[in-house]
Amino acid sequence: MTTVVIGVGNPFRRDDGVGPAVVELLRERLTGLRSAGGLTGVRFVTSDGETTALIDAWTGADRAVVVDAVRVAAGDPGRIHRFSAEHPAATRAGVGTPHAADLGDAVALARALDRMPRSLLIFGVQVDDIGFGPGLSAAVAAAARHLADEIATLLVG
Amino acid sequence: MTHRSRSLSVAALARVEGEGAMRVTVDGDRVSAVELNIYEPPRFFEAFLRGRGHTEPPDLTARICGICPVAYQMSACRAIEAACGVTVDGALADLRRLLYCGEWISSHALHIYLLHAPDFLGYDGAVDMARDHRALVERGLSLKRAGNQIMTTVGARAIHPVNVRLGGFYRAPARAELAELVEPLRRALDDACATAAWVGGFEVPDFTHDHELMALVDPGRYAIEAGEPRTDRGLSFPVHDFERHVIEHQVPHSTALHARLADRPGRYLTGPTARYTLNHRWLSPVARQAATDAGLGADCRNPFRSIAVRAVELVYAIDEALRLIEAYEPPDRPAVPVPPRAGVGHGATEAPRGVLFHRYEIADDGTVRTARIVPPTSQNQAAIEDDLLRFVQQRLDLDDHRLTHECEQAIRNYDPCISCATHFLDLTVDRRP
């Protein structure tokens, strides 16, 4: 089975970089396994989340895991939301982008083009600070470590 | 039809970049008013550029738009370099043109396939169209990808490239890196030619306008990253006189300034159809053939044919990118120095949606004293409103639902970038007795 893990976000906008940060942690955790020949068929991608780039990233994979930042009014920073493409939220994600295209659009377009992976898991991490600069806030950094462990288990298992 | 008032309302105009609304008032059998309401709050870019370093506007203004960031970078660079008395030429200028070709390819492919073609084929959007026309939408995505590849290779990022600086680039690509673009671009050229023939066959309303057409002209080649403003009615002026000729004014219903040409009657228009009309003689042979295949003549005054013009420009931009890559010799250094000096500089380039003008006043210490940005969508607002007024007038027998849909299509002819102009459309049609 081939899996692609896609970290979506901008590392220069603080917590918005949680997706790429999880991918980086996973790369470190799985390097040993990979060199020992214990992990094959896993690709890592970081993305700005642009619709067509997302579809290209998961095309051909059996399973895609997307990690993105989510913002919730009166939120709980670091809280992890888990859902699959079958969940209605996947097609009405309403992710914050000024260009009227989001993860939901990517899923809808990929379905129409028959370019969906067999399974699509989406992890959303609630953010605290999306100001300028690198580095995650404490709660989001802790969530990134937790999520990297969870996805590593998923990939190895 | 009975003598009555009508009110058409679109709360959120789809498939345009940004947020706006449209209001049409019909009194009996006469359209009395059309307003393109751009209500997106003003963004104050010109104000917060004041006091920034002279090296910063290319990156700061790029954030005005995620679709045409290169246009902002190039107009800002040209203006500030002019203020500082620096000319960027040779391989660095060619690399800029190549990067800009990447943006034209991505932007035009996006608009043709995902935003505009669904109107002509009777779909609510690209997803619905993809269910019936999978191969076509895949072709559009592949074209867009080719443009993104250029921007990633030359600009280091497909959205808001980070490799652009005053005087050139932070790092110039090696020949081998550009060579990797050749195969995808050759395939894209075939796809673009097929696109021109395809959209050239679309049925379009019999509708023309009489606006003066303004575009940059860069004799000898199709204007992209350089040129002087010219109109199809003989007006021509250097870029530094832009503000003498293009007069911006505020209207109550829009947070984006309208524009008119000083001492000229009527309205003017910038963008692909104006650019084509003033520049088509410099199309490459393959692009000229594409124009013939798309059924275009010497000018284009039917805004519904703009999709064909974009397809021809798509062919040209890919062909031009291939030519630039073939001729590329890496520059001696990735950028020429641009030391600050007190002065005023003006820059204009052809964004995918038309002429984008910047002016900066730089102080002795290199800080920006004042900035002025005139984007294409704001220049085109008055012409769009005039089109709508006459377009609706000819179609009053249509029911409100159909009329609303056609109005949205007419607005999408201009691929309006409302975010640039200040941001979506809310259509209201008032029909009064």
Interface residues (C-beta under 8 A of the other chain):
Chain A: D48 E50 T52 A53 I55 D56 P98 H99 A100 D105 A108 L109 A112 L113 D114
Chain B: A14 R15 E17 G18 G66 I67 A126 V127 D128 A130 R131 R134 V137 E138 L141 K144 R145 N148 R157 A158 I159 S419 H423 F424
